[in-house]
């Protein structure tokens, strides 16, 4: 077993997103999954990245979240994946397909720093986004991020694709099944108003999140997929529009998957990368440099003190 699941208690009602707990192996688990999907082709998504616990016996046992490679030594993931973690708690593996063949696929990189959005809310999962700065800059394929407001750009029912190594068993009463190979599933974009109408925690979804999935359930992301990319393919263009964040169960009816809206955070992403690079080149402390610029409140930064 690699993951365990809990429910978020809000206002006295157990009607919230699935949240992370720690397994006996110390691995973080969350609310996102590839249910009723298909195995991806090897090298189909070269930007796909796995977060691997440092003390695990192998990558399969150590994988706890997904992520995407942005290039220039930067990785994008969900805040809940790296909250309260240190830079030496995990490594990243870019371009891997089979977790049991880590030595022959993609490239492993170490973590230099973690940046979590300053407004990340552990209870509602609002602003569930984080950047990881690597100690090196792997020359590997990267993903392009969506720039335009996806709420205004995507039509209801637009096909999106989500991928990961998470649980593929949708029945919560059965033992979770974690494949070693990357899986993917296509899910339709859901208008925010329709998502909010589900009530519960869905009611609080705002511009910083996207919903996708089927009202009757059946296909979804699940535990272990958190932090991975939700992408939109149009002709030959592929862009990341979301980050796997949370959901009420896995592939259950009357419950959509919720994804961080990447385009909403474009300024934060660009500013974080820009000022991190500026501070590093000047040889100063990143945290204090940003403080001097009046930007410390833009994000929480802890070098080596895993957030």
ChimeraX commands (.cxc) that place a marker at each C-alpha (Angstrom):
marker #1 position 0.00,0.00,0.00 radius 0.5
marker #1 position 1.36,3.40,-0.91 radius 0.5
marker #1 position -1.45,5.71,0.17 radius 0.5
marker #1 position -4.23,6.25,2.66 radius 0.5
marker #1 position -7.24,8.52,2.37 radius 0.5
marker #1 position -9.08,10.81,4.74 radius 0.5
marker #1 position -12.01,13.23,4.54 radius 0.5
marker #1 position -11.84,16.94,5.20 radius 0.5
marker #1 position -14.15,18.10,7.99 radius 0.5
marker #1 position -15.51,21.58,7.30 radius 0.5
marker #1 position -18.25,23.26,9.28 radius 0.5
marker #1 position -19.04,19.97,11.00 radius 0.5
marker #1 position -19.94,18.26,7.72 radius 0.5
marker #1 position -17.93,15.42,6.20 radius 0.5
marker #1 position -18.42,16.63,2.65 radius 0.5
marker #1 position -15.06,17.86,1.56 radius 0.5
marker #1 position -12.20,16.95,-0.67 radius 0.5
marker #1 position -10.19,13.83,-0.04 radius 0.5
marker #1 position -7.08,14.96,1.77 radius 0.5
marker #1 position -3.63,13.58,2.39 radius 0.5
marker #1 position -2.54,11.46,5.27 radius 0.5
marker #1 position 0.75,9.72,5.89 radius 0.5
marker #1 position 1.00,6.01,5.22 radius 0.5
marker #1 position 3.08,3.72,7.38 radius 0.5
marker #1 position 5.86,4.22,4.85 radius 0.5
marker #1 position 5.68,7.97,5.35 radius 0.5
marker #1 position 4.31,8.64,1.91 radius 0.5
marker #1 position 1.85,11.44,1.33 radius 0.5
marker #1 position -1.41,10.55,-0.39 radius 0.5
marker #1 position -4.17,12.61,-1.87 radius 0.5
marker #1 position -7.38,12.94,-3.78 radius 0.5
marker #1 position -6.50,12.34,-7.36 radius 0.5
marker #1 position -6.50,9.34,-9.64 radius 0.5
marker #1 position -6.51,7.78,-13.11 radius 0.5
marker #1 position -9.67,5.68,-13.15 radius 0.5
marker #1 position -10.80,3.79,-16.27 radius 0.5
marker #1 position -7.96,5.22,-18.31 radius 0.5
marker #1 position -5.37,3.67,-20.61 radius 0.5
marker #1 position -1.65,3.17,-20.33 radius 0.5
marker #1 position 0.18,6.04,-22.00 radius 0.5
marker #1 position 2.70,5.28,-24.71 radius 0.5
marker #1 position 6.34,5.43,-23.67 radius 0.5
marker #1 position 7.75,8.92,-24.34 radius 0.5
marker #1 position 4.25,10.25,-25.13 radius 0.5
marker #1 position 4.45,12.82,-22.33 radius 0.5
marker #1 position 8.20,13.53,-21.88 radius 0.5
marker #1 position 7.49,16.47,-19.55 radius 0.5
marker #1 position 5.71,14.24,-17.04 radius 0.5
marker #1 position 7.52,14.15,-13.73 radius 0.5
marker #1 position 7.30,11.90,-10.67 radius 0.5
marker #1 position 8.06,13.04,-7.13 radius 0.5
marker #1 position 9.96,10.26,-5.32 radius 0.5
marker #1 position 10.58,9.91,-1.58 radius 0.5
marker #1 position 14.30,9.89,-0.87 radius 0.5
marker #1 position 14.23,6.98,1.59 radius 0.5
marker #1 position 12.15,4.64,-0.60 radius 0.5
marker #1 position 13.62,1.34,-1.78 radius 0.5
marker #1 position 12.72,2.14,-5.39 radius 0.5
marker #1 position 10.83,4.70,-7.48 radius 0.5
marker #1 position 7.65,2.62,-7.55 radius 0.5
marker #1 position 7.44,2.49,-3.76 radius 0.5
marker #1 position 8.55,6.10,-3.41 radius 0.5
marker #1 position 6.32,7.89,-5.92 radius 0.5
marker #1 position 3.80,10.05,-4.09 radius 0.5
marker #1 position 2.79,12.80,-6.52 radius 0.5
marker #1 position 3.02,13.89,-10.12 radius 0.5
marker #1 position 4.40,17.13,-11.56 radius 0.5
marker #1 position 5.39,18.69,-14.88 radius 0.5
marker #1 position 8.73,19.97,-16.13 radius 0.5
marker #1 position 8.76,23.62,-17.24 radius 0.5
marker #1 position 12.37,23.64,-18.40 radius 0.5
marker #1 position 15.39,25.56,-17.04 radius 0.5
marker #1 position 15.38,23.50,-13.86 radius 0.5
marker #1 position 11.80,24.28,-12.76 radius 0.5
marker #1 position 9.00,21.83,-11.93 radius 0.5
marker #1 position 5.31,22.63,-11.36 radius 0.5
marker #1 position 3.16,20.67,-8.91 radius 0.5
marker #1 position 0.40,21.01,-6.32 radius 0.5
marker #1 position 1.12,22.76,-3.03 radius 0.5
marker #1 position -0.37,19.90,-1.02 radius 0.5
marker #1 position 2.24,17.55,-2.48 radius 0.5
marker #1 position 5.21,19.42,-1.04 radius 0.5
marker #1 position 3.76,21.20,1.97 radius 0.5
marker #1 position 5.84,20.48,5.09 radius 0.5
marker #1 position 8.59,18.80,3.06 radius 0.5
marker #1 position 12.31,19.55,2.96 radius 0.5
marker #1 position 14.43,19.66,-0.17 radius 0.5
marker #1 position 16.17,16.43,0.81 radius 0.5
marker #1 position 12.90,14.59,1.48 radius 0.5
marker #1 position 12.39,13.76,-2.18 radius 0.5
marker #1 position 13.82,13.92,-5.69 radius 0.5
marker #1 position 12.14,14.37,-9.06 radius 0.5
marker #1 position 12.28,12.05,-12.05 radius 0.5
marker #1 position 11.53,13.77,-15.35 radius 0.5
marker #1 position 10.39,11.86,-18.43 radius 0.5
marker #1 position 9.84,8.52,-16.70 radius 0.5
marker #1 position 7.17,6.10,-17.93 radius 0.5
marker #1 position 7.67,2.94,-15.88 radius 0.5
marker #1 position 8.55,3.51,-12.23 radius 0.5
marker #1 position 10.17,0.08,-12.10 radius 0.5
marker #1 position 12.61,1.07,-14.86 radius 0.5
marker #1 position 13.79,4.36,-13.41 radius 0.5
marker #1 position 17.45,3.66,-14.14 radius 0.5
marker #1 position 16.86,3.51,-17.90 radius 0.5
marker #1 position 14.21,6.20,-18.42 radius 0.5
marker #1 position 14.27,9.97,-18.14 radius 0.5
marker #1 position 16.48,11.78,-15.68 radius 0.5
marker #1 position 16.55,12.17,-11.90 radius 0.5
marker #1 position 17.24,15.57,-10.36 radius 0.5
marker #1 position 17.64,16.83,-6.81 radius 0.5
marker #1 position 15.61,19.61,-5.22 radius 0.5
marker #1 position 17.23,22.95,-4.40 radius 0.5
marker #1 position 14.20,24.91,-3.17 radius 0.5
marker #1 position 10.42,24.76,-2.92 radius 0.5
marker #1 position 8.05,27.68,-3.42 radius 0.5
marker #1 position 4.46,27.34,-2.20 radius 0.5
marker #1 position 1.87,29.97,-3.04 radius 0.5
marker #1 position 1.43,32.28,-0.06 radius 0.5
marker #1 position -2.38,31.91,-0.14 radius 0.5
marker #1 position -2.49,28.12,-0.28 radius 0.5
marker #1 position -5.30,26.94,2.01 radius 0.5
marker #1 position -4.82,23.49,3.53 radius 0.5
marker #1 position -8.53,23.13,4.26 radius 0.5
marker #1 position -10.15,24.23,1.01 radius 0.5
marker #1 position -7.18,23.56,-1.31 radius 0.5
marker #1 position -7.51,27.04,-2.79 radius 0.5
marker #1 position -4.33,28.21,-4.58 radius 0.5
marker #1 position -3.00,24.65,-4.63 radius 0.5
marker #1 position 0.16,25.36,-6.57 radius 0.5
marker #1 position 3.91,25.13,-5.98 radius 0.5
marker #1 position 7.16,25.45,-7.89 radius 0.5
marker #1 position 10.24,23.30,-7.35 radius 0.5
marker #1 position 13.68,24.63,-8.23 radius 0.5
marker #1 position 16.17,21.89,-9.12 radius 0.5
marker #1 position 19.89,21.86,-8.43 radius 0.5
marker #1 position 20.50,21.31,-12.16 radius 0.5
marker #1 position 18.77,22.30,-15.40 radius 0.5
marker #1 position 18.01,19.06,-17.27 radius 0.5
marker #1 position 17.93,19.52,-21.04 radius 0.5
marker #1 position 14.67,17.65,-21.44 radius 0.5
marker #1 position 11.31,18.30,-23.07 radius 0.5
marker #1 position 9.10,20.76,-21.20 radius 0.5
marker #1 position 5.39,21.62,-21.20 radius 0.5
marker #1 position 3.95,24.96,-22.31 radius 0.5
marker #1 position 1.59,26.58,-19.81 radius 0.5
marker #1 position -1.76,28.05,-20.85 radius 0.5
marker #1 position -1.67,31.86,-20.74 radius 0.5
marker #1 position -5.27,32.84,-21.44 radius 0.5
marker #1 position -8.11,32.54,-18.94 radius 0.5
marker #1 position -9.32,28.97,-19.37 radius 0.5
marker #1 position -12.75,29.72,-17.93 radius 0.5
marker #1 position -13.33,32.00,-20.91 radius 0.5
marker #1 position -11.44,29.96,-23.47 radius 0.5
marker #1 position -12.71,26.41,-22.94 radius 0.5
marker #1 position -16.20,25.35,-23.95 radius 0.5
marker #1 position -18.23,22.97,-21.82 radius 0.5
marker #1 position -17.33,19.43,-22.81 radius 0.5
marker #1 position -13.90,20.30,-24.23 radius 0.5
marker #1 position -11.75,17.18,-23.98 radius 0.5
marker #1 position -8.83,17.43,-21.58 radius 0.5
marker #1 position -6.26,14.80,-20.64 radius 0.5
marker #1 position -4.90,13.97,-17.20 radius 0.5
marker #1 position -2.14,11.49,-16.42 radius 0.5
marker #1 position -0.39,9.87,-13.50 radius 0.5
marker #1 position 0.68,6.76,-11.60 radius 0.5
marker #1 position -2.18,6.93,-9.12 radius 0.5
marker #1 position -4.80,4.46,-7.96 radius 0.5
marker #1 position -6.79,2.81,-10.77 radius 0.5
marker #1 position -9.41,1.16,-8.54 radius 0.5
marker #1 position -12.51,3.34,-8.21 radius 0.5
marker #1 position -14.30,1.16,-5.65 radius 0.5
marker #1 position -13.34,2.62,-2.24 radius 0.5
marker #1 position -14.16,-0.72,-0.60 radius 0.5
marker #1 position -11.50,-2.54,-2.62 radius 0.5
marker #1 position -7.75,-2.44,-2.24 radius 0.5
marker #1 position -6.07,0.32,-4.24 radius 0.5
marker #1 position -4.21,-0.66,-7.40 radius 0.5
marker #1 position -1.12,1.36,-8.31 radius 0.5
marker #1 position 0.37,0.68,-11.76 radius 0.5
marker #1 position 4.09,1.10,-12.33 radius 0.5
marker #1 position 3.48,2.60,-15.77 radius 0.5
marker #1 position 1.99,5.98,-16.59 radius 0.5
marker #1 position -1.76,6.05,-17.23 radius 0.5
marker #1 position -3.93,8.71,-18.84 radius 0.5
marker #1 position -7.63,9.46,-19.21 radius 0.5
marker #1 position -9.67,12.01,-21.15 radius 0.5
marker #1 position -12.20,14.04,-19.18 radius 0.5
marker #1 position -14.51,16.87,-20.32 radius 0.5
marker #1 position -14.21,20.42,-19.05 radius 0.5
marker #1 position -17.09,21.39,-16.75 radius 0.5
marker #1 position -18.39,24.95,-16.44 radius 0.5
marker #1 position -17.65,26.46,-13.06 radius 0.5
marker #1 position -21.34,27.14,-12.40 radius 0.5
marker #1 position -22.20,23.49,-12.97 radius 0.5
marker #1 position -19.39,22.42,-10.67 radius 0.5
marker #1 position -20.48,24.84,-7.95 radius 0.5
marker #1 position -24.03,23.51,-8.17 radius 0.5
marker #1 position -22.84,20.21,-6.70 radius 0.5
marker #1 position -22.68,21.99,-3.36 radius 0.5
marker #1 position -20.38,21.12,-0.47 radius 0.5
marker #1 position -16.81,22.23,-1.10 radius 0.5
marker #1 position -17.55,22.55,-4.81 radius 0.5
marker #1 position -19.61,25.62,-3.95 radius 0.5
marker #1 position -16.43,27.54,-3.09 radius 0.5
marker #1 position -14.60,26.95,-6.37 radius 0.5
marker #1 position -13.49,30.25,-7.90 radius 0.5
marker #1 position -11.32,31.51,-10.76 radius 0.5
marker #1 position -8.26,29.77,-9.35 radius 0.5
marker #1 position -9.59,26.27,-10.11 radius 0.5
marker #1 position -11.08,24.23,-12.95 radius 0.5
marker #1 position -13.45,21.27,-12.89 radius 0.5
marker #1 position -13.42,18.30,-15.24 radius 0.5
marker #1 position -15.07,14.91,-15.33 radius 0.5
marker #1 position -18.35,13.09,-15.84 radius 0.5
marker #1 position -21.46,13.73,-13.76 radius 0.5
marker #1 position -22.11,9.97,-13.77 radius 0.5
marker #1 position -18.54,9.24,-12.68 radius 0.5
marker #1 position -16.53,6.35,-14.10 radius 0.5
marker #1 position -13.41,8.22,-15.24 radius 0.5
marker #1 position -11.22,10.42,-13.09 radius 0.5
marker #1 position -7.81,10.99,-11.50 radius 0.5
marker #1 position -7.08,9.47,-8.03 radius 0.5
marker #1 position -4.67,9.00,-5.09 radius 0.5
marker #1 position -1.11,9.34,-6.34 radius 0.5
marker #1 position -1.99,11.53,-9.35 radius 0.5
marker #1 position -1.98,14.77,-7.35 radius 0.5
marker #1 position 0.27,17.49,-8.72 radius 0.5
marker #1 position 0.23,16.06,-12.23 radius 0.5
marker #1 position -0.80,18.04,-15.31 radius 0.5
marker #1 position -4.20,18.46,-16.92 radius 0.5
marker #1 position -3.55,19.26,-20.57 radius 0.5
marker #1 position -5.47,20.57,-23.57 radius 0.5
marker #1 position -4.51,19.35,-27.03 radius 0.5
marker #1 position -5.55,21.39,-30.06 radius 0.5
marker #1 position -4.18,20.12,-33.36 radius 0.5
marker #1 position -0.41,19.91,-32.74 radius 0.5
marker #1 position -0.40,22.25,-29.75 radius 0.5
marker #1 position -0.30,20.90,-26.19 radius 0.5
marker #1 position -0.72,23.19,-23.19 radius 0.5
marker #1 position -1.07,22.55,-19.49 radius 0.5
marker #1 position -4.27,24.09,-18.20 radius 0.5
marker #1 position -4.51,22.53,-14.75 radius 0.5
marker #1 position -2.82,20.74,-11.85 radius 0.5
marker #1 position -4.48,17.74,-10.22 radius 0.5
marker #1 position -5.74,19.01,-6.87 radius 0.5
marker #1 position -8.73,17.30,-5.20 radius 0.5
marker #1 position -12.01,15.48,-5.63 radius 0.5
marker #1 position -14.82,13.94,-3.62 radius 0.5
marker #1 position -13.77,10.32,-3.95 radius 0.5
marker #1 position -12.50,8.84,-7.22 radius 0.5
marker #1 position -14.70,8.64,-10.33 radius 0.5
marker #1 position -17.83,8.80,-8.19 radius 0.5
marker #1 position -21.15,10.11,-9.56 radius 0.5
marker #1 position -22.10,13.69,-8.71 radius 0.5
marker #1 position -18.45,14.54,-8.08 radius 0.5
marker #1 position -16.02,16.19,-10.49 radius 0.5
marker #1 position -12.25,16.37,-10.32 radius 0.5
marker #1 position -10.90,19.77,-9.31 radius 0.5
marker #1 position -7.70,21.18,-10.82 radius 0.5
marker #1 position -5.66,24.29,-10.07 radius 0.5
marker #1 position -6.20,26.77,-12.91 radius 0.5
marker #1 position -2.67,27.33,-14.22 radius 0.5
marker #1 position -3.47,30.46,-16.24 radius 0.5
marker #1 position -4.75,32.20,-13.11 radius 0.5
marker #1 position -1.27,31.94,-11.58 radius 0.5
marker #1 position 0.82,33.03,-14.58 radius 0.5
marker #1 position 2.06,36.20,-12.88 radius 0.5
marker #1 position 2.99,34.31,-9.72 radius 0.5
marker #1 position 4.87,31.66,-11.69 radius 0.5
marker #1 position 6.80,34.21,-13.74 radius 0.5
marker #1 position 7.62,36.42,-10.74 radius 0.5
marker #1 position 8.76,33.48,-8.64 radius 0.5
marker #1 position 11.12,32.26,-11.35 radius 0.5
marker #1 position 12.37,35.75,-12.20 radius 0.5
marker #1 position 13.18,36.87,-8.68 radius 0.5
marker #1 position 14.64,33.52,-7.71 radius 0.5
marker #1 position 17.04,33.75,-10.65 radius 0.5
marker #1 position 17.87,37.38,-9.86 radius 0.5
marker #1 position 18.66,36.59,-6.24 radius 0.5
marker #1 position 20.77,33.56,-7.15 radius 0.5
marker #1 position 22.82,35.51,-9.70 radius 0.5
marker #1 position 23.51,38.26,-7.15 radius 0.5
marker #1 position 24.69,35.70,-4.62 radius 0.5
marker #1 position 22.22,36.89,-2.00 radius 0.5
marker #1 position 19.66,35.07,0.06 radius 0.5
marker #1 position 16.50,34.46,-1.96 radius 0.5
marker #1 position 14.22,35.08,0.98 radius 0.5
marker #1 position 15.87,38.37,2.03 radius 0.5
marker #1 position 16.23,39.61,-1.55 radius 0.5
marker #1 position 12.52,39.18,-2.08 radius 0.5
marker #1 position 11.82,40.87,1.22 radius 0.5
marker #1 position 13.84,43.85,0.08 radius 0.5
marker #1 position 11.81,43.97,-3.10 radius 0.5
marker #1 position 8.61,43.92,-1.11 radius 0.5
marker #1 position 7.65,40.57,-2.60 radius 0.5
marker #1 position 8.13,38.20,0.30 radius 0.5
marker #1 position 4.37,37.92,0.69 radius 0.5
marker #1 position 4.04,36.53,-2.82 radius 0.5
marker #1 position 5.10,33.11,-1.67 radius 0.5
marker #1 position 6.42,31.13,1.24 radius 0.5
marker #1 position 9.97,30.01,0.68 radius 0.5
marker #1 position 12.05,27.66,2.75 radius 0.5
marker #1 position 15.35,26.49,1.44 radius 0.5
marker #1 position 15.87,22.98,2.71 radius 0.5
marker #1 position 13.11,23.39,5.33 radius 0.5
marker #1 position 10.56,21.44,3.46 radius 0.5
marker #1 position 7.42,23.35,3.52 radius 0.5
marker link #1:1,2 radius 0.2
marker link #1:2,3 radius 0.2
marker link #1:3,4 radius 0.2
marker link #1:4,5 radius 0.2
marker link #1:5,6 radius 0.2
marker link #1:6,7 radius 0.2
marker link #1:7,8 radius 0.2
marker link #1:8,9 radius 0.2
marker link #1:9,10 radius 0.2
marker link #1:10,11 radius 0.2
marker link #1:11,12 radius 0.2
marker link #1:12,13 radius 0.2
marker link #1:13,14 radius 0.2
marker link #1:14,15 radius 0.2
marker link #1:15,16 radius 0.2
marker link #1:16,17 radius 0.2
marker link #1:17,18 radius 0.2
marker link #1:18,19 radius 0.2
marker link #1:19,20 radius 0.2
marker link #1:20,21 radius 0.2
marker link #1:21,22 radius 0.2
marker link #1:22,23 radius 0.2
marker link #1:23,24 radius 0.2
marker link #1:24,25 radius 0.2
marker link #1:25,26 radius 0.2
marker link #1:26,27 radius 0.2
marker link #1:27,28 radius 0.2
marker link #1:28,29 radius 0.2
marker link #1:29,30 radius 0.2
marker link #1:30,31 radius 0.2
marker link #1:31,32 radius 0.2
marker link #1:32,33 radius 0.2
marker link #1:33,34 radius 0.2
marker link #1:34,35 radius 0.2
marker link #1:35,36 radius 0.2
marker link #1:36,37 radius 0.2
marker link #1:37,38 radius 0.2
marker link #1:38,39 radius 0.2
marker link #1:39,40 radius 0.2
marker link #1:40,41 radius 0.2
marker link #1:41,42 radius 0.2
marker link #1:42,43 radius 0.2
marker link #1:43,44 radius 0.2
marker link #1:44,45 radius 0.2
marker link #1:45,46 radius 0.2
marker link #1:46,47 radius 0.2
marker link #1:47,48 radius 0.2
marker link #1:48,49 radius 0.2
marker link #1:49,50 radius 0.2
marker link #1:50,51 radius 0.2
marker link #1:51,52 radius 0.2
marker link #1:52,53 radius 0.2
marker link #1:53,54 radius 0.2
marker link #1:54,55 radius 0.2
marker link #1:55,56 radius 0.2
marker link #1:56,57 radius 0.2
marker link #1:57,58 radius 0.2
marker link #1:58,59 radius 0.2
marker link #1:59,60 radius 0.2
marker link #1:60,61 radius 0.2
marker link #1:61,62 radius 0.2
marker link #1:62,63 radius 0.2
marker link #1:63,64 radius 0.2
marker link #1:64,65 radius 0.2
marker link #1:65,66 radius 0.2
marker link #1:66,67 radius 0.2
marker link #1:67,68 radius 0.2
marker link #1:68,69 radius 0.2
marker link #1:69,70 radius 0.2
marker link #1:70,71 radius 0.2
marker link #1:71,72 radius 0.2
marker link #1:72,73 radius 0.2
marker link #1:73,74 radius 0.2
marker link #1:74,75 radius 0.2
marker link #1:75,76 radius 0.2
marker link #1:76,77 radius 0.2
marker link #1:77,78 radius 0.2
marker link #1:78,79 radius 0.2
marker link #1:79,80 radius 0.2
marker link #1:80,81 radius 0.2
marker link #1:81,82 radius 0.2
marker link #1:82,83 radius 0.2
marker link #1:83,84 radius 0.2
marker link #1:84,85 radius 0.2
marker link #1:85,86 radius 0.2
marker link #1:86,87 radius 0.2
marker link #1:87,88 radius 0.2
marker link #1:88,89 radius 0.2
marker link #1:89,90 radius 0.2
marker link #1:90,91 radius 0.2
marker link #1:91,92 radius 0.2
marker link #1:92,93 radius 0.2
marker link #1:93,94 radius 0.2
marker link #1:94,95 radius 0.2
marker link #1:95,96 radius 0.2
marker link #1:96,97 radius 0.2
marker link #1:97,98 radius 0.2
marker link #1:98,99 radius 0.2
marker link #1:99,100 radius 0.2
marker link #1:100,101 radius 0.2
marker link #1:101,102 radius 0.2
marker link #1:102,103 radius 0.2
marker link #1:103,104 radius 0.2
marker link #1:104,105 radius 0.2
marker link #1:105,106 radius 0.2
marker link #1:106,107 radius 0.2
marker link #1:107,108 radius 0.2
marker link #1:108,109 radius 0.2
marker link #1:109,110 radius 0.2
marker link #1:110,111 radius 0.2
marker link #1:111,112 radius 0.2
marker link #1:112,113 radius 0.2
marker link #1:113,114 radius 0.2
marker link #1:114,115 radius 0.2
marker link #1:115,116 radius 0.2
marker link #1:116,117 radius 0.2
marker link #1:117,118 radius 0.2
marker link #1:118,119 radius 0.2
marker link #1:119,120 radius 0.2
marker link #1:120,121 radius 0.2
marker link #1:121,122 radius 0.2
marker link #1:122,123 radius 0.2
marker link #1:123,124 radius 0.2
marker link #1:124,125 radius 0.2
marker link #1:125,126 radius 0.2
marker link #1:126,127 radius 0.2
marker link #1:127,128 radius 0.2
marker link #1:128,129 radius 0.2
marker link #1:129,130 radius 0.2
marker link #1:130,131 radius 0.2
marker link #1:131,132 radius 0.2
marker link #1:132,133 radius 0.2
marker link #1:133,134 radius 0.2
marker link #1:134,135 radius 0.2
marker link #1:135,136 radius 0.2
marker link #1:136,137 radius 0.2
marker link #1:137,138 radius 0.2
marker link #1:138,139 radius 0.2
marker link #1:139,140 radius 0.2
marker link #1:140,141 radius 0.2
marker link #1:141,142 radius 0.2
marker link #1:142,143 radius 0.2
marker link #1:143,144 radius 0.2
marker link #1:144,145 radius 0.2
marker link #1:145,146 radius 0.2
marker link #1:146,147 radius 0.2
marker link #1:147,148 radius 0.2
marker link #1:148,149 radius 0.2
marker link #1:149,150 radius 0.2
marker link #1:150,151 radius 0.2
marker link #1:151,152 radius 0.2
marker link #1:152,153 radius 0.2
marker link #1:153,154 radius 0.2
marker link #1:154,155 radius 0.2
marker link #1:155,156 radius 0.2
marker link #1:156,157 radius 0.2
marker link #1:157,158 radius 0.2
marker link #1:158,159 radius 0.2
marker link #1:159,160 radius 0.2
marker link #1:160,161 radius 0.2
marker link #1:161,162 radius 0.2
marker link #1:162,163 radius 0.2
marker link #1:163,164 radius 0.2
marker link #1:164,165 radius 0.2
marker link #1:165,166 radius 0.2
marker link #1:166,167 radius 0.2
marker link #1:167,168 radius 0.2
marker link #1:168,169 radius 0.2
marker link #1:169,170 radius 0.2
marker link #1:170,171 radius 0.2
marker link #1:171,172 radius 0.2
marker link #1:172,173 radius 0.2
marker link #1:173,174 radius 0.2
marker link #1:174,175 radius 0.2
marker link #1:175,176 radius 0.2
marker link #1:176,177 radius 0.2
marker link #1:177,178 radius 0.2
marker link #1:178,179 radius 0.2
marker link #1:179,180 radius 0.2
marker link #1:180,181 radius 0.2
marker link #1:181,182 radius 0.2
marker link #1:182,183 radius 0.2
marker link #1:183,184 radius 0.2
marker link #1:184,185 radius 0.2
marker link #1:185,186 radius 0.2
marker link #1:186,187 radius 0.2
marker link #1:187,188 radius 0.2
marker link #1:188,189 radius 0.2
marker link #1:189,190 radius 0.2
marker link #1:190,191 radius 0.2
marker link #1:191,192 radius 0.2
marker link #1:192,193 radius 0.2
marker link #1:193,194 radius 0.2
marker link #1:194,195 radius 0.2
marker link #1:195,196 radius 0.2
marker link #1:196,197 radius 0.2
marker link #1:197,198 radius 0.2
marker link #1:198,199 radius 0.2
marker link #1:199,200 radius 0.2
marker link #1:200,201 radius 0.2
marker link #1:201,202 radius 0.2
marker link #1:202,203 radius 0.2
marker link #1:203,204 radius 0.2
marker link #1:204,205 radius 0.2
marker link #1:205,206 radius 0.2
marker link #1:206,207 radius 0.2
marker link #1:207,208 radius 0.2
marker link #1:208,209 radius 0.2
marker link #1:209,210 radius 0.2
marker link #1:210,211 radius 0.2
marker link #1:211,212 radius 0.2
marker link #1:212,213 radius 0.2
marker link #1:213,214 radius 0.2
marker link #1:214,215 radius 0.2
marker link #1:215,216 radius 0.2
marker link #1:216,217 radius 0.2
marker link #1:217,218 radius 0.2
marker link #1:218,219 radius 0.2
marker link #1:219,220 radius 0.2
marker link #1:220,221 radius 0.2
marker link #1:221,222 radius 0.2
marker link #1:222,223 radius 0.2
marker link #1:223,224 radius 0.2
marker link #1:224,225 radius 0.2
marker link #1:225,226 radius 0.2
marker link #1:226,227 radius 0.2
marker link #1:227,228 radius 0.2
marker link #1:228,229 radius 0.2
marker link #1:229,230 radius 0.2
marker link #1:230,231 radius 0.2
marker link #1:231,232 radius 0.2
marker link #1:232,233 radius 0.2
marker link #1:233,234 radius 0.2
marker link #1:234,235 radius 0.2
marker link #1:235,236 radius 0.2
marker link #1:236,237 radius 0.2
marker link #1:237,238 radius 0.2
marker link #1:238,239 radius 0.2
marker link #1:239,240 radius 0.2
marker link #1:240,241 radius 0.2
marker link #1:241,242 radius 0.2
marker link #1:242,243 radius 0.2
marker link #1:243,244 radius 0.2
marker link #1:244,245 radius 0.2
marker link #1:245,246 radius 0.2
marker link #1:246,247 radius 0.2
marker link #1:247,248 radius 0.2
marker link #1:248,249 radius 0.2
marker link #1:249,250 radius 0.2
marker link #1:250,251 radius 0.2
marker link #1:251,252 radius 0.2
marker link #1:252,253 radius 0.2
marker link #1:253,254 radius 0.2
marker link #1:254,255 radius 0.2
marker link #1:255,256 radius 0.2
marker link #1:256,257 radius 0.2
marker link #1:257,258 radius 0.2
marker link #1:258,259 radius 0.2
marker link #1:259,260 radius 0.2
marker link #1:260,261 radius 0.2
marker link #1:261,262 radius 0.2
marker link #1:262,263 radius 0.2
marker link #1:263,264 radius 0.2
marker link #1:264,265 radius 0.2
marker link #1:265,266 radius 0.2
marker link #1:266,267 radius 0.2
marker link #1:267,268 radius 0.2
marker link #1:268,269 radius 0.2
marker link #1:269,270 radius 0.2
marker link #1:270,271 radius 0.2
marker link #1:271,272 radius 0.2
marker link #1:272,273 radius 0.2
marker link #1:273,274 radius 0.2
marker link #1:274,275 radius 0.2
marker link #1:275,276 radius 0.2
marker link #1:276,277 radius 0.2
marker link #1:277,278 radius 0.2
marker link #1:278,279 radius 0.2
marker link #1:279,280 radius 0.2
marker link #1:280,281 radius 0.2
marker link #1:281,282 radius 0.2
marker link #1:282,283 radius 0.2
marker link #1:283,284 radius 0.2
marker link #1:284,285 radius 0.2
marker link #1:285,286 radius 0.2
marker link #1:286,287 radius 0.2
marker link #1:287,288 radius 0.2
marker link #1:288,289 radius 0.2
marker link #1:289,290 radius 0.2
marker link #1:290,291 radius 0.2
marker link #1:291,292 radius 0.2
marker link #1:292,293 radius 0.2
marker link #1:293,294 radius 0.2
marker link #1:294,295 radius 0.2
marker link #1:295,296 radius 0.2
marker link #1:296,297 radius 0.2
marker link #1:297,298 radius 0.2
marker link #1:298,299 radius 0.2
marker link #1:299,300 radius 0.2
marker link #1:300,301 radius 0.2
marker link #1:301,302 radius 0.2
marker link #1:302,303 radius 0.2
marker link #1:303,304 radius 0.2
marker link #1:304,305 radius 0.2
marker link #1:305,306 radius 0.2
marker link #1:306,307 radius 0.2
view
